Every structure is written in structure tokens, then in C-alpha cells.
Amino acid sequence: MRQTYVWVNINHLLLLRIHIVHGIFPELFQPGEWEFVLGYSAHTIDSKNPLPKWVSPECNEIYQNFVTSLPKLANNINFNDKEWETWNNDINCEDNFPSGYANKLSKF
């Protein structure tokens, strides 16, 4: 029983933390963001959105879902910018987020 409890906690800790933040600060989330995180996006996926060259073809479905569910955000952050490819290839990407896009994202 304890092993299962620890496994669930470790593997779902990030989602639990995001859920707590959403419950306390729902204003930090733009329309559609929370639903996208939970996988509740009910949009028809438009596969006509070109996949940025640095994104793995395996991620095409989730990318299309993202672009279709959050079109304003996807347009604001322009994944075709070279800065995203550099960030994607950076071994310390969590420390080197593209600075030009920080103000174009919600606090979430």
C-alpha cells in the first residue's frame, strides 16, 4: 500500500501542484489553459499548422492540439523563431528560457 501511495505522489506531484495553484490563483490562467493542461480541449485539430522544424514529428498531435486550443498564445510565442530551437537544444533549457517571450506568456 505504501509503495503505491509513494508512486502516485511522485508521478502526479507536478499536476497536484498545478491544481493547487489553479485553485488558489485562477486569475493566473488564461481562457483555455487549464482545460488544455487537463486534456479537456474539445477543439477539432487542424493539422494544417506547420510543425516547427525543431519539434519531433512524434509531437505533432499535441502541437496541433495546442495551436488549435490556444491560438492567441501560439501566435504570440511564434515557435518558428530560431530562439525556440536554441532553447530546445540547450542542456540547461529550464535556466535559459527565451527572454523575448517571457512577457508574452501568462504567469501560469
C-alpha positions as CSV (number, residue, x, y, z in Angstrom):
1,M,0.0,0.0,0.0
2,R,2.7,2.5,0.9
3,Q,4.6,1.8,-2.3
4,T,1.6,2.6,-4.4
5,Y,1.0,5.8,-2.4
6,V,4.6,6.9,-2.9
7,W,4.4,6.1,-6.7
8,V,1.2,8.1,-7.2
9,N,2.6,11.1,-5.2
10,I,5.9,11.2,-7.1
11,N,4.4,10.7,-10.5
12,H,1.5,13.2,-10.1
13,L,3.2,15.8,-7.9
14,L,3.5,18.4,-10.7
15,L,-0.1,18.1,-11.7
16,L,-1.2,18.2,-8.0
17,R,0.9,21.4,-7.5
18,I,-0.6,23.0,-10.6
19,H,-4.1,22.0,-9.4
20,I,-3.5,23.7,-6.1
21,V,-2.2,26.9,-7.8
22,H,-5.2,26.9,-10.1
23,G,-7.5,26.6,-7.1
24,I,-5.8,29.5,-5.2
25,F,-5.0,31.8,-8.2
26,P,-7.4,31.0,-11.1
27,E,-6.8,34.5,-12.4
28,L,-3.2,33.4,-13.5
29,F,-4.7,31.2,-16.1
30,Q,-5.8,32.5,-19.5
31,P,-9.0,31.1,-21.0
32,G,-8.5,27.5,-22.2
33,E,-5.1,27.0,-20.5
34,W,-6.5,24.9,-17.6
35,E,-8.6,22.8,-19.9
36,F,-5.6,22.2,-22.2
37,V,-3.5,21.0,-19.2
38,L,-6.2,18.6,-18.1
39,G,-6.7,17.3,-21.7
40,Y,-10.2,18.7,-21.9
41,S,-9.6,20.5,-25.2
42,A,-12.7,19.9,-27.3
43,H,-11.4,21.6,-30.5
44,T,-11.2,20.0,-33.9
45,I,-7.5,19.6,-34.6
46,D,-6.3,21.5,-37.7
47,S,-3.3,19.6,-39.0
48,K,-2.6,22.4,-41.4
49,N,-0.5,24.2,-38.8
50,P,3.1,23.6,-39.8
51,L,5.2,21.8,-37.2
52,P,8.3,23.8,-36.3
53,K,11.4,22.1,-37.7
54,W,12.9,21.6,-34.2
55,V,9.7,19.8,-32.9
56,S,9.8,16.0,-33.2
57,P,7.2,14.6,-35.6
58,E,6.0,12.4,-32.7
59,C,4.8,15.6,-31.0
60,N,2.6,16.7,-34.0
61,E,-0.7,15.7,-32.4
62,I,-0.1,17.6,-29.1
63,Y,1.4,20.5,-31.0
64,Q,-1.7,20.7,-33.3
65,N,-4.0,20.4,-30.2
66,F,-2.0,23.3,-28.5
67,V,-2.2,25.6,-31.5
68,T,-5.9,24.8,-32.0
69,S,-6.8,25.2,-28.4
70,L,-4.7,28.2,-27.6
71,P,-4.4,30.1,-30.9
72,K,-3.7,33.5,-29.4
73,L,-0.9,32.1,-27.2
74,A,0.6,30.1,-30.1
75,N,0.6,33.1,-32.3
76,N,2.2,35.3,-29.6
77,I,5.1,32.9,-29.0
78,N,5.9,32.0,-32.6
79,F,7.5,28.6,-32.3
80,N,9.2,29.1,-35.6
81,D,11.6,31.6,-34.1
82,K,15.2,30.4,-34.0
83,E,15.3,31.3,-30.3
84,W,13.0,28.3,-29.5
85,E,15.2,25.9,-31.4
86,T,18.2,27.1,-29.4
87,W,16.3,26.7,-26.2
88,N,15.1,23.2,-27.2
89,N,18.7,22.1,-27.8
90,D,20.1,23.7,-24.6
91,I,21.0,21.1,-21.9
92,N,20.0,23.7,-19.3
93,C,16.8,24.8,-21.0
94,E,15.0,25.4,-17.7
95,D,17.6,28.0,-16.8
96,N,17.7,29.7,-20.3
97,F,14.1,30.3,-21.2
98,P,13.8,32.6,-24.3
99,S,13.8,36.1,-22.7
100,G,11.9,37.7,-25.6
101,Y,8.9,35.6,-24.8
102,A,8.6,35.9,-21.0
103,N,6.2,38.9,-21.2
104,K,4.0,37.2,-23.9
105,L,3.0,34.3,-21.6
106,S,0.6,34.2,-18.7
107,K,2.1,33.7,-15.2
108,F,0.9,30.1,-15.4
